[in-house]
Amino acid sequence: MKTKLRGIFLTSEHPEQTAAFYRDVAGLDLEQVGDPSTYIYWKLDQDGLQLAIHDAQKFADYAYPAQATSNVTHLYFQIERHERFLEHLQQLHIQPHAIDDIVITVVDPDGRMVMFGTA
């Protein structure tokens, strides 16, 4: 049996802020989906993989409160150069949480550690 990873769902107590973080910091073109009177979330479909950000309380059957330390919500993005990404963070007034030779780690609005690395 062959499987293919289709999606990563994040939950957030402030999903609009979290979507803005991933748009601004990671450059992801997230779109708002749904009807504001019933249910909305933010998503990106790229190369057959979906990233979705859902309201944690409305997604309560699956995960509430948001689990900031869960491996399920750990993200890694590849970048070309450390220096360019650090300049990008500085323009956004975001202080890195940690930096090593390969990875720059930042904290998203829900407290998740998000890694941006050259590997």
Backbone atoms as SQL, in Angstrom:
CREATE TABLE atoms (id INTEGER PRIMARY KEY, chain TEXT, resi INTEGER, resn TEXT, atom TEXT, x REAL, y REAL, z REAL);
INSERT INTO atoms VALUES
  (1, 'A', 1, 'MET', 'N', 0.845, -1.182, 0.000),
  (2, 'A', 1, 'MET', 'CA', 0.000, 0.000, 0.000),
  (3, 'A', 1, 'MET', 'C', 0.884, 1.237, 0.000),
  (4, 'A', 2, 'LYS', 'N', 0.581, 2.171, -0.869),
  (5, 'A', 2, 'LYS', 'CA', 1.337, 3.406, -0.967),
  (6, 'A', 2, 'LYS', 'C', 0.497, 4.542, -0.375),
  (7, 'A', 3, 'THR', 'N', 1.126, 5.363, 0.450),
  (8, 'A', 3, 'THR', 'CA', 0.428, 6.511, 1.009),
  (9, 'A', 3, 'THR', 'C', 1.171, 7.779, 0.633),
  (10, 'A', 4, 'LYS', 'N', 0.467, 8.901, 0.750),
  (11, 'A', 4, 'LYS', 'CA', 1.050, 10.202, 0.443),
  (12, 'A', 4, 'LYS', 'C', 0.565, 11.187, 1.492),
  (13, 'A', 5, 'LEU', 'N', 1.481, 11.940, 2.073),
  (14, 'A', 5, 'LEU', 'CA', 1.105, 12.965, 3.031),
  (15, 'A', 5, 'LEU', 'C', 0.273, 14.020, 2.324),
  (16, 'A', 6, 'ARG', 'N', -0.920, 14.288, 2.831),
  (17, 'A', 6, 'ARG', 'CA', -1.831, 15.226, 2.180),
  (18, 'A', 6, 'ARG', 'C', -1.962, 16.543, 2.921),
  (19, 'A', 7, 'GLY', 'N', -1.837, 16.525, 4.258),
  (20, 'A', 7, 'GLY', 'CA', -2.071, 17.788, 4.934),
  (21, 'A', 7, 'GLY', 'C', -1.514, 17.850, 6.334),
  (22, 'A', 8, 'ILE', 'N', -1.321, 19.062, 6.772),
  (23, 'A', 8, 'ILE', 'CA', -0.916, 19.371, 8.133),
  (24, 'A', 8, 'ILE', 'C', -1.927, 20.377, 8.658),
  (25, 'A', 9, 'PHE', 'N', -2.579, 20.032, 9.770),
  (26, 'A', 9, 'PHE', 'CA', -3.557, 20.929, 10.362),
  (27, 'A', 9, 'PHE', 'C', -2.992, 21.464, 11.673),
  (28, 'A', 10, 'LEU', 'N', -2.978, 22.764, 11.802),
  (29, 'A', 10, 'LEU', 'CA', -2.592, 23.412, 13.039),
  (30, 'A', 10, 'LEU', 'C', -3.849, 23.949, 13.699),
  (31, 'A', 11, 'THR', 'N', -3.866, 23.967, 15.017),
  (32, 'A', 11, 'THR', 'CA', -4.955, 24.608, 15.734),
  (33, 'A', 11, 'THR', 'C', -4.392, 25.808, 16.473),
  (34, 'A', 12, 'SER', 'N', -5.231, 26.808, 16.643),
  (35, 'A', 12, 'SER', 'CA', -4.792, 28.045, 17.269),
  (36, 'A', 12, 'SER', 'C', -5.949, 28.676, 18.028),
  (37, 'A', 13, 'GLU', 'N', -5.637, 29.297, 19.134),
  (38, 'A', 13, 'GLU', 'CA', -6.654, 30.056, 19.850),
  (39, 'A', 13, 'GLU', 'C', -6.862, 31.413, 19.204),
  (40, 'A', 14, 'HIS', 'N', -5.964, 31.802, 18.300),
  (41, 'A', 14, 'HIS', 'CA', -6.061, 33.055, 17.544),
  (42, 'A', 14, 'HIS', 'C', -5.658, 32.769, 16.094),
  (43, 'A', 15, 'PRO', 'N', -6.486, 32.027, 15.361),
  (44, 'A', 15, 'PRO', 'CA', -6.073, 31.543, 14.036),
  (45, 'A', 15, 'PRO', 'C', -5.780, 32.644, 13.021),
  (46, 'A', 16, 'GLU', 'N', -6.471, 33.761, 13.099),
  (47, 'A', 16, 'GLU', 'CA', -6.208, 34.842, 12.136),
  (48, 'A', 16, 'GLU', 'C', -4.791, 35.397, 12.337),
  (49, 'A', 17, 'GLN', 'N', -4.374, 35.552, 13.600),
  (50, 'A', 17, 'GLN', 'CA', -3.015, 36.023, 13.887),
  (51, 'A', 17, 'GLN', 'C', -1.982, 34.989, 13.437),
  (52, 'A', 18, 'THR', 'N', -2.283, 33.723, 13.668),
  (53, 'A', 18, 'THR', 'CA', -1.360, 32.671, 13.270),
  (54, 'A', 18, 'THR', 'C', -1.219, 32.619, 11.754),
  (55, 'A', 19, 'ALA', 'N', -2.331, 32.759, 11.035),
  (56, 'A', 19, 'ALA', 'CA', -2.276, 32.791, 9.567),
  (57, 'A', 19, 'ALA', 'C', -1.440, 33.973, 9.092),
  (58, 'A', 20, 'ALA', 'N', -1.605, 35.123, 9.726),
  (59, 'A', 20, 'ALA', 'CA', -0.811, 36.306, 9.353),
  (60, 'A', 20, 'ALA', 'C', 0.675, 36.060, 9.597),
  (61, 'A', 21, 'PHE', 'N', 1.010, 35.387, 10.698),
  (62, 'A', 21, 'PHE', 'CA', 2.404, 35.051, 10.998),
  (63, 'A', 21, 'PHE', 'C', 3.001, 34.209, 9.868),
  (64, 'A', 22, 'TYR', 'N', 2.317, 33.151, 9.447),
  (65, 'A', 22, 'TYR', 'CA', 2.857, 32.278, 8.408),
  (66, 'A', 22, 'TYR', 'C', 2.872, 32.963, 7.042),
  (67, 'A', 23, 'ARG', 'N', 1.956, 33.888, 6.796),
  (68, 'A', 23, 'ARG', 'CA', 2.010, 34.675, 5.559),
  (69, 'A', 23, 'ARG', 'C', 3.226, 35.591, 5.586),
  (70, 'A', 24, 'ASP', 'N', 3.415, 36.319, 6.694),
  (71, 'A', 24, 'ASP', 'CA', 4.477, 37.319, 6.782),
  (72, 'A', 24, 'ASP', 'C', 5.860, 36.701, 6.934),
  (73, 'A', 25, 'VAL', 'N', 6.011, 35.722, 7.811),
  (74, 'A', 25, 'VAL', 'CA', 7.323, 35.169, 8.120),
  (75, 'A', 25, 'VAL', 'C', 7.760, 34.119, 7.113),
  (76, 'A', 26, 'ALA', 'N', 6.876, 33.181, 6.783),
  (77, 'A', 26, 'ALA', 'CA', 7.247, 32.088, 5.872),
  (78, 'A', 26, 'ALA', 'C', 6.867, 32.378, 4.426),
  (79, 'A', 27, 'GLY', 'N', 6.129, 33.443, 4.184),
  (80, 'A', 27, 'GLY', 'CA', 5.746, 33.786, 2.819),
  (81, 'A', 27, 'GLY', 'C', 4.709, 32.858, 2.218),
  (82, 'A', 28, 'LEU', 'N', 3.897, 32.214, 3.073),
  (83, 'A', 28, 'LEU', 'CA', 2.880, 31.290, 2.576),
  (84, 'A', 28, 'LEU', 'C', 1.631, 32.055, 2.166),
  (85, 'A', 29, 'ASP', 'N', 1.074, 31.699, 1.036),
  (86, 'A', 29, 'ASP', 'CA', -0.102, 32.373, 0.497),
  (87, 'A', 29, 'ASP', 'C', -1.369, 31.708, 1.039),
  (88, 'A', 30, 'LEU', 'N', -1.606, 31.884, 2.338),
  (89, 'A', 30, 'LEU', 'CA', -2.789, 31.289, 2.973),
  (90, 'A', 30, 'LEU', 'C', -4.036, 32.073, 2.594),
  (91, 'A', 31, 'GLU', 'N', -5.111, 31.343, 2.343),
  (92, 'A', 31, 'GLU', 'CA', -6.378, 31.995, 2.026),
  (93, 'A', 31, 'GLU', 'C', -7.416, 31.641, 3.084),
  (94, 'A', 32, 'GLN', 'N', -8.309, 32.577, 3.342),
  (95, 'A', 32, 'GLN', 'CA', -9.411, 32.321, 4.271),
  (96, 'A', 32, 'GLN', 'C', -10.494, 31.557, 3.521),
  (97, 'A', 33, 'VAL', 'N', -11.004, 30.492, 4.158),
  (98, 'A', 33, 'VAL', 'CA', -11.987, 29.619, 3.536),
  (99, 'A', 33, 'VAL', 'C', -13.188, 29.509, 4.464),
  (100, 'A', 34, 'GLY', 'N', -14.371, 29.459, 3.892),
  (101, 'A', 34, 'GLY', 'CA', -15.569, 29.229, 4.682),
  (102, 'A', 34, 'GLY', 'C', -16.443, 30.446, 4.815),
  (103, 'A', 35, 'ASP', 'N', -17.473, 30.299, 5.620),
  (104, 'A', 35, 'ASP', 'CA', -18.461, 31.346, 5.864),
  (105, 'A', 35, 'ASP', 'C', -18.271, 31.855, 7.289),
  (106, 'A', 36, 'PRO', 'N', -17.954, 33.148, 7.468),
  (107, 'A', 36, 'PRO', 'CA', -17.718, 33.673, 8.810),
  (108, 'A', 36, 'PRO', 'C', -18.876, 33.455, 9.786),
  (109, 'A', 37, 'SER', 'N', -20.083, 33.261, 9.288),
  (110, 'A', 37, 'SER', 'CA', -21.214, 33.040, 10.186),
  (111, 'A', 37, 'SER', 'C', -21.279, 31.602, 10.709),
  (112, 'A', 38, 'THR', 'N', -20.531, 30.693, 10.071),
  (113, 'A', 38, 'THR', 'CA', -20.554, 29.302, 10.520),
  (114, 'A', 38, 'THR', 'C', -19.166, 28.802, 10.905),
  (115, 'A', 39, 'TYR', 'N', -18.227, 28.767, 9.967),
  (116, 'A', 39, 'TYR', 'CA', -16.896, 28.258, 10.267),
  (117, 'A', 39, 'TYR', 'C', -15.917, 28.742, 9.205),
  (118, 'A', 40, 'ILE', 'N', -14.789, 29.283, 9.641),
  (119, 'A', 40, 'ILE', 'CA', -13.734, 29.664, 8.706),
  (120, 'A', 40, 'ILE', 'C', -12.408, 29.058, 9.181),
  (121, 'A', 41, 'TYR', 'N', -11.536, 28.887, 8.231),
  (122, 'A', 41, 'TYR', 'CA', -10.163, 28.478, 8.526),
  (123, 'A', 41, 'TYR', 'C', -9.282, 29.030, 7.419),
  (124, 'A', 42, 'TRP', 'N', -7.973, 28.865, 7.569),
  (125, 'A', 42, 'TRP', 'CA', -7.023, 29.361, 6.591),
  (126, 'A', 42, 'TRP', 'C', -6.276, 28.170, 6.019),
  (127, 'A', 43, 'LYS', 'N', -6.034, 28.207, 4.696),
  (128, 'A', 43, 'LYS', 'CA', -5.356, 27.058, 4.092),
  (129, 'A', 43, 'LYS', 'C', -4.479, 27.474, 2.924),
  (130, 'A', 44, 'LEU', 'N', -3.550, 26.573, 2.635),
  (131, 'A', 44, 'LEU', 'CA', -2.678, 26.661, 1.478),
  (132, 'A', 44, 'LEU', 'C', -2.623, 25.271, 0.886),
  (133, 'A', 45, 'ASP', 'N', -2.902, 25.137, -0.392),
  (134, 'A', 45, 'ASP', 'CA', -2.723, 23.886, -1.120),
  (135, 'A', 45, 'ASP', 'C', -1.573, 24.102, -2.084),
  (136, 'A', 46, 'GLN', 'N', -0.495, 23.333, -1.902),
  (137, 'A', 46, 'GLN', 'CA', 0.679, 23.510, -2.750),
  (138, 'A', 46, 'GLN', 'C', 1.299, 22.151, -3.033),
  (139, 'A', 47, 'ASP', 'N', 1.441, 21.827, -4.297),
  (140, 'A', 47, 'ASP', 'CA', 2.075, 20.574, -4.717),
  (141, 'A', 47, 'ASP', 'C', 1.433, 19.350, -4.059),
  (142, 'A', 48, 'GLY', 'N', 0.119, 19.373, -3.900),
  (143, 'A', 48, 'GLY', 'CA', -0.593, 18.241, -3.335),
  (144, 'A', 48, 'GLY', 'C', -0.574, 18.161, -1.818),
  (145, 'A', 49, 'LEU', 'N', -0.001, 19.156, -1.159),
  (146, 'A', 49, 'LEU', 'CA', 0.053, 19.182, 0.298),
  (147, 'A', 49, 'LEU', 'C', -0.715, 20.393, 0.801),
  (148, 'A', 50, 'GLN', 'N', -1.547, 20.177, 1.797),
  (149, 'A', 50, 'GLN', 'CA', -2.334, 21.269, 2.359),
  (150, 'A', 50, 'GLN', 'C', -1.854, 21.593, 3.767),
  (151, 'A', 51, 'LEU', 'N', -1.699, 22.882, 4.037),
  (152, 'A', 51, 'LEU', 'CA', -1.492, 23.385, 5.389),
  (153, 'A', 51, 'LEU', 'C', -2.762, 24.132, 5.747),
  (154, 'A', 52, 'ALA', 'N', -3.366, 23.784, 6.874),
  (155, 'A', 52, 'ALA', 'CA', -4.592, 24.449, 7.305),
  (156, 'A', 52, 'ALA', 'C', -4.448, 24.892, 8.754),
  (157, 'A', 53, 'ILE', 'N', -5.002, 26.052, 9.058),
  (158, 'A', 53, 'ILE', 'CA', -4.998, 26.586, 10.417),
  (159, 'A', 53, 'ILE', 'C', -6.447, 26.737, 10.845),
  (160, 'A', 54, 'HIS', 'N', -6.807, 26.031, 11.916),
  (161, 'A', 54, 'HIS', 'CA', -8.175, 26.006, 12.418),
  (162, 'A', 54, 'HIS', 'C', -8.264, 26.632, 13.800),
  (163, 'A', 55, 'ASP', 'N', -9.424, 27.175, 14.118),
  (164, 'A', 55, 'ASP', 'CA', -9.699, 27.677, 15.463),
  (165, 'A', 55, 'ASP', 'C', -9.727, 26.496, 16.428),
  (166, 'A', 56, 'ALA', 'N', -8.888, 26.533, 17.461),
  (167, 'A', 56, 'ALA', 'CA', -8.736, 25.393, 18.369),
  (168, 'A', 56, 'ALA', 'C', -10.036, 25.050, 19.085),
  (169, 'A', 57, 'GLN', 'N', -10.776, 26.051, 19.520),
  (170, 'A', 57, 'GLN', 'CA', -12.009, 25.763, 20.263),
  (171, 'A', 57, 'GLN', 'C', -13.063, 25.154, 19.349),
  (172, 'A', 58, 'LYS', 'N', -13.160, 25.666, 18.119),
  (173, 'A', 58, 'LYS', 'CA', -14.136, 25.119, 17.178),
  (174, 'A', 58, 'LYS', 'C', -13.710, 23.739, 16.678),
  (175, 'A', 59, 'PHE', 'N', -12.436, 23.451, 16.781),
  (176, 'A', 59, 'PHE', 'CA', -11.881, 22.170, 16.363),
  (177, 'A', 59, 'PHE', 'C', -11.761, 21.254, 17.578),
  (178, 'A', 60, 'ALA', 'N', -12.538, 21.555, 18.619),
  (179, 'A', 60, 'ALA', 'CA', -12.378, 20.954, 19.953),
  (180, 'A', 60, 'ALA', 'C', -12.448, 19.434, 19.971),
  (181, 'A', 61, 'ASP', 'N', -13.196, 18.837, 19.094),
  (182, 'A', 61, 'ASP', 'CA', -13.261, 17.373, 19.098),
  (183, 'A', 61, 'ASP', 'C', -11.904, 16.739, 18.821),
  (184, 'A', 62, 'TYR', 'N', -11.014, 17.504, 18.197),
  (185, 'A', 62, 'TYR', 'CA', -9.708, 16.981, 17.819),
  (186, 'A', 62, 'TYR', 'C', -8.569, 17.485, 18.701),
  (187, 'A', 63, 'ALA', 'N', -8.600, 18.792, 19.056),
  (188, 'A', 63, 'ALA', 'CA', -7.462, 19.326, 19.829),
  (189, 'A', 63, 'ALA', 'C', -7.796, 20.675, 20.447),
  (190, 'A', 64, 'TYR', 'N', -8.113, 20.687, 21.720),
  (191, 'A', 64, 'TYR', 'CA', -8.279, 21.934, 22.461),
  (192, 'A', 64, 'TYR', 'C', -7.862, 21.692, 23.892),
  (193, 'A', 65, 'PRO', 'N', -7.025, 22.558, 24.469),
  (194, 'A', 65, 'PRO', 'CA', -6.450, 23.773, 23.864),
  (195, 'A', 65, 'PRO', 'C', -5.334, 23.437, 22.874),
  (196, 'A', 66, 'ALA', 'N', -4.892, 24.454, 22.154),
  (197, 'A', 66, 'ALA', 'CA', -3.810, 24.253, 21.192),
  (198, 'A', 66, 'ALA', 'C', -2.599, 23.663, 21.899),
  (199, 'A', 67, 'GLN', 'N', -2.001, 22.658, 21.285),
  (200, 'A', 67, 'GLN', 'CA', -0.870, 21.947, 21.884),
  (201, 'A', 67, 'GLN', 'C', 0.439, 22.468, 21.290),
  (202, 'A', 68, 'ALA', 'N', 0.977, 23.518, 21.890),
  (203, 'A', 68, 'ALA', 'CA', 2.174, 24.169, 21.342),
  (204, 'A', 68, 'ALA', 'C', 3.385, 23.252, 21.305),
  (205, 'A', 69, 'THR', 'N', 3.497, 22.304, 22.221),
  (206, 'A', 69, 'THR', 'CA', 4.695, 21.463, 22.290),
  (207, 'A', 69, 'THR', 'C', 4.549, 20.150, 21.538),
  (208, 'A', 70, 'SER', 'N', 3.438, 19.926, 20.900),
  (209, 'A', 70, 'SER', 'CA', 3.197, 18.664, 20.207),
  (210, 'A', 70, 'SER', 'C', 4.078, 18.537, 18.969),
  (211, 'A', 71, 'ASN', 'N', 4.597, 17.338, 18.736),
  (212, 'A', 71, 'ASN', 'CA', 5.338, 17.089, 17.503),
  (213, 'A', 71, 'ASN', 'C', 4.450, 17.227, 16.280),
  (214, 'A', 72, 'VAL', 'N', 3.166, 17.056, 16.435),
  (215, 'A', 72, 'VAL', 'CA', 2.235, 17.177, 15.326),
  (216, 'A', 72, 'VAL', 'C', 2.214, 18.613, 14.792),
  (217, 'A', 73, 'THR', 'N', 2.535, 19.573, 15.642),
  (218, 'A', 73, 'THR', 'CA', 2.482, 20.968, 15.226),
  (219, 'A', 73, 'THR', 'C', 3.873, 21.564, 15.047),
  (220, 'A', 74, 'HIS', 'N', 4.856, 20.725, 14.825),
  (221, 'A', 74, 'HIS', 'CA', 6.221, 21.173, 14.618),
  (222, 'A', 74, 'HIS', 'C', 6.442, 21.348, 13.124),
  (223, 'A', 75, 'LEU', 'N', 6.874, 22.532, 12.710),
  (224, 'A', 75, 'LEU', 'CA', 7.075, 22.799, 11.286),
  (225, 'A', 75, 'LEU', 'C', 8.523, 23.154, 10.996),
  (226, 'A', 76, 'TYR', 'N', 8.972, 22.766, 9.806),
  (227, 'A', 76, 'TYR', 'CA', 10.318, 23.082, 9.342),
  (228, 'A', 76, 'TYR', 'C', 10.208, 23.589, 7.907),
  (229, 'A', 77, 'PHE', 'N', 10.779, 24.769, 7.658),
  (230, 'A', 77, 'PHE', 'CA', 10.802, 25.354, 6.330),
  (231, 'A', 77, 'PHE', 'C', 12.246, 25.451, 5.862),
  (232, 'A', 78, 'GLN', 'N', 12.471, 25.188, 4.598),
  (233, 'A', 78, 'GLN', 'CA', 13.819, 25.329, 4.050),
  (234, 'A', 78, 'GLN', 'C', 14.007, 26.748, 3.529),
  (235, 'A', 79, 'ILE', 'N', 15.155, 27.325, 3.852),
  (236, 'A', 79, 'ILE', 'CA', 15.517, 28.659, 3.369),
  (237, 'A', 79, 'ILE', 'C', 16.842, 28.553, 2.623),
  (238, 'A', 80, 'GLU', 'N', 17.144, 29.563, 1.804),
  (239, 'A', 80, 'GLU', 'CA', 18.393, 29.538, 1.043),
  (240, 'A', 80, 'GLU', 'C', 19.574, 30.029, 1.873),
  (241, 'A', 81, 'ARG', 'N', 19.378, 31.156, 2.571),
  (242, 'A', 81, 'ARG', 'CA', 20.505, 31.757, 3.298),
  (243, 'A', 81, 'ARG', 'C', 20.057, 32.283, 4.651),
  (244, 'A', 82, 'HIS', 'N', 20.858, 31.990, 5.661),
  (245, 'A', 82, 'HIS', 'CA', 20.601, 32.495, 7.014),
  (246, 'A', 82, 'HIS', 'C', 20.479, 34.013, 7.041),
  (247, 'A', 83, 'GLU', 'N', 21.468, 34.680, 6.451),
  (248, 'A', 83, 'GLU', 'CA', 21.545, 36.135, 6.543),
  (249, 'A', 83, 'GLU', 'C', 20.294, 36.801, 5.984),
  (250, 'A', 84, 'ARG', 'N', 19.840, 36.330, 4.849),
  (251, 'A', 84, 'ARG', 'CA', 18.658, 36.926, 4.216),
  (252, 'A', 84, 'ARG', 'C', 17.415, 36.723, 5.084),
  (253, 'A', 85, 'PHE', 'N', 17.278, 35.529, 5.681),
  (254, 'A', 85, 'PHE', 'CA', 16.114, 35.273, 6.521),
  (255, 'A', 85, 'PHE', 'C', 16.183, 36.092, 7.812),
  (256, 'A', 86, 'LEU', 'N', 17.373, 36.246, 8.389),
  (257, 'A', 86, 'LEU', 'CA', 17.517, 37.078, 9.589),
  (258, 'A', 86, 'LEU', 'C', 17.150, 38.533, 9.291),
  (259, 'A', 87, 'GLU', 'N', 17.527, 39.029, 8.117),
  (260, 'A', 87, 'GLU', 'CA', 17.131, 40.381, 7.709),
  (261, 'A', 87, 'GLU', 'C', 15.613, 40.485, 7.590),
  (262, 'A', 88, 'HIS', 'N', 15.002, 39.456, 7.041),
  (263, 'A', 88, 'HIS', 'CA', 13.546, 39.404, 6.898),
  (264, 'A', 88, 'HIS', 'C', 12.878, 39.487, 8.271),
  (265, 'A', 89, 'LEU', 'N', 13.381, 38.696, 9.230),
  (266, 'A', 89, 'LEU', 'CA', 12.817, 38.732, 10.582),
  (267, 'A', 89, 'LEU', 'C', 12.994, 40.106, 11.217),
  (268, 'A', 90, 'GLN', 'N', 14.154, 40.707, 11.006),
  (269, 'A', 90, 'GLN', 'CA', 14.410, 42.035, 11.569),
  (270, 'A', 90, 'GLN', 'C', 13.412, 43.052, 11.023),
  (271, 'A', 91, 'GLN', 'N', 13.112, 42.985, 9.732),
  (272, 'A', 91, 'GLN', 'CA', 12.131, 43.896, 9.135),
  (273, 'A', 91, 'GLN', 'C', 10.746, 43.705, 9.751),
  (274, 'A', 92, 'LEU', 'N', 10.448, 42.473, 10.172),
  (275, 'A', 92, 'LEU', 'CA', 9.152, 42.180, 10.796),
  (276, 'A', 92, 'LEU', 'C', 9.171, 42.391, 12.312),
  (277, 'A', 93, 'HIS', 'N', 10.326, 42.800, 12.848),
  (278, 'A', 93, 'HIS', 'CA', 10.496, 43.009, 14.302),
  (279, 'A', 93, 'HIS', 'C', 10.243, 41.716, 15.075),
  (280, 'A', 94, 'ILE', 'N', 10.755, 40.618, 14.538),
  (281, 'A', 94, 'ILE', 'CA', 10.634, 39.313, 15.192),
  (282, 'A', 94, 'ILE', 'C', 12.016, 38.875, 15.648),
  (283, 'A', 95, 'GLN', 'N', 12.123, 38.586, 16.923),
  (284, 'A', 95, 'GLN', 'CA', 13.375, 38.123, 17.501),
  (285, 'A', 95, 'GLN', 'C', 13.439, 36.596, 17.406),
  (286, 'A', 96, 'PRO', 'N', 14.497, 36.041, 16.817),
  (287, 'A', 96, 'PRO', 'CA', 14.618, 34.581, 16.779),
  (288, 'A', 96, 'PRO', 'C', 14.681, 33.998, 18.189),
  (289, 'A', 97, 'HIS', 'N', 14.132, 32.811, 18.338),
  (290, 'A', 97, 'HIS', 'CA', 14.204, 32.106, 19.616),
  (291, 'A', 97, 'HIS', 'C', 15.569, 31.447, 19.781),
  (292, 'A', 98, 'ALA', 'N', 16.089, 30.891, 18.680),
  (293, 'A', 98, 'ALA', 'CA', 17.391, 30.228, 18.699),
  (294, 'A', 98, 'ALA', 'C', 17.977, 30.251, 17.292),
  (295, 'A', 99, 'ILE', 'N', 19.315, 30.260, 17.240),
  (296, 'A', 99, 'ILE', 'CA', 20.029, 30.244, 15.964),
  (297, 'A', 99, 'ILE', 'C', 21.212, 29.293, 16.106),
  (298, 'A', 100, 'ASP', 'N', 21.387, 28.412, 15.103),
  (299, 'A', 100, 'ASP', 'CA', 22.616, 27.624, 15.037),
  (300, 'A', 100, 'ASP', 'C', 23.147, 27.712, 13.614),
  (301, 'A', 101, 'ASP', 'N', 24.075, 26.879, 13.256),
  (302, 'A', 101, 'ASP', 'CA', 24.695, 26.952, 11.929),
  (303, 'A', 101, 'ASP', 'C', 23.723, 26.653, 10.795),
  (304, 'A', 102, 'ILE', 'N', 22.667, 25.892, 11.084),
  (305, 'A', 102, 'ILE', 'CA', 21.743, 25.465, 10.038),
  (306, 'A', 102, 'ILE', 'C', 20.346, 26.037, 10.222),
  (307, 'A', 103, 'VAL', 'N', 19.875, 26.162, 11.443),
  (308, 'A', 103, 'VAL', 'CA', 18.470, 26.464, 11.720),
  (309, 'A', 103, 'VAL', 'C', 18.301, 27.762, 12.502),
  (310, 'A', 104, 'ILE', 'N', 17.293, 28.519, 12.097),
  (311, 'A', 104, 'ILE', 'CA', 16.812, 29.670, 12.855),
  (312, 'A', 104, 'ILE', 'C', 15.425, 29.297, 13.341),
  (313, 'A', 105, 'THR', 'N', 15.217, 29.329, 14.640),
  (314, 'A', 105, 'THR', 'CA', 13.934, 28.966, 15.216),
  (315, 'A', 105, 'THR', 'C', 13.223, 30.229, 15.687),
  (316, 'A', 106, 'VAL', 'N', 11.954, 30.347, 15.308),
  (317, 'A', 106, 'VAL', 'CA', 11.109, 31.447, 15.784),
  (318, 'A', 106, 'VAL', 'C', 9.883, 30.834, 16.457),
  (319, 'A', 107, 'VAL', 'N', 9.175, 31.657, 17.197),
  (320, 'A', 107, 'VAL', 'CA', 7.985, 31.207, 17.912),
  (321, 'A', 107, 'VAL', 'C', 6.773, 31.840, 17.246),
  (322, 'A', 108, 'ASP', 'N', 5.793, 31.009, 16.877),
  (323, 'A', 108, 'ASP', 'CA', 4.588, 31.558, 16.261),
  (324, 'A', 108, 'ASP', 'C', 3.657, 32.098, 17.361),
  (325, 'A', 109, 'PRO', 'N', 2.554, 32.742, 16.999),
  (326, 'A', 109, 'PRO', 'CA', 1.674, 33.345, 18.006),
  (327, 'A', 109, 'PRO', 'C', 1.085, 32.366, 19.016),
  (328, 'A', 110, 'ASP', 'N', 1.115, 31.062, 18.718),
  (329, 'A', 110, 'ASP', 'CA', 0.588, 30.062, 19.641),
  (330, 'A', 110, 'ASP', 'C', 1.671, 29.387, 20.461),
  (331, 'A', 111, 'GLY', 'N', 2.914, 29.848, 20.339),
  (332, 'A', 111, 'GLY', 'CA', 4.005, 29.286, 21.119),
  (333, 'A', 111, 'GLY', 'C', 4.698, 28.106, 20.478),
  (334, 'A', 112, 'ARG', 'N', 4.343, 27.746, 19.235),
  (335, 'A', 112, 'ARG', 'CA', 5.018, 26.656, 18.537),
  (336, 'A', 112, 'ARG', 'C', 6.398, 27.107, 18.080),
  (337, 'A', 113, 'MET', 'N', 7.359, 26.218, 18.211),
  (338, 'A', 113, 'MET', 'CA', 8.693, 26.470, 17.681),
  (339, 'A', 113, 'MET', 'C', 8.678, 26.123, 16.200),
  (340, 'A', 114, 'VAL', 'N', 9.001, 27.105, 15.353),
  (341, 'A', 114, 'VAL', 'CA', 8.991, 26.912, 13.902),
  (342, 'A', 114, 'VAL', 'C', 10.420, 27.104, 13.418),
  (343, 'A', 115, 'MET', 'N', 10.908, 26.090, 12.708),
  (344, 'A', 115, 'MET', 'CA', 12.302, 26.088, 12.278),
  (345, 'A', 115, 'MET', 'C', 12.425, 26.456, 10.801),
  (346, 'A', 116, 'PHE', 'N', 13.408, 27.299, 10.524),
  (347, 'A', 116, 'PHE', 'CA', 13.747, 27.709, 9.163),
  (348, 'A', 116, 'PHE', 'C', 15.223, 27.387, 8.990),
  (349, 'A', 117, 'GLY', 'N', 15.541, 26.437, 8.099),
  (350, 'A', 117, 'GLY', 'CA', 16.924, 26.001, 7.982),
  (351, 'A', 117, 'GLY', 'C', 17.382, 25.796, 6.571),
  (352, 'A', 118, 'THR', 'N', 18.693, 25.711, 6.428),
  (353, 'A', 118, 'THR', 'CA', 19.309, 25.560, 5.106),
  (354, 'A', 118, 'THR', 'C', 19.494, 24.102, 4.693),
  (355, 'A', 119, 'ALA', 'N', 19.106, 23.163, 5.553),
  (356, 'A', 119, 'ALA', 'CA', 19.255, 21.736, 5.215),
  (357, 'A', 119, 'ALA', 'C', 17.956, 21.172, 4.682);
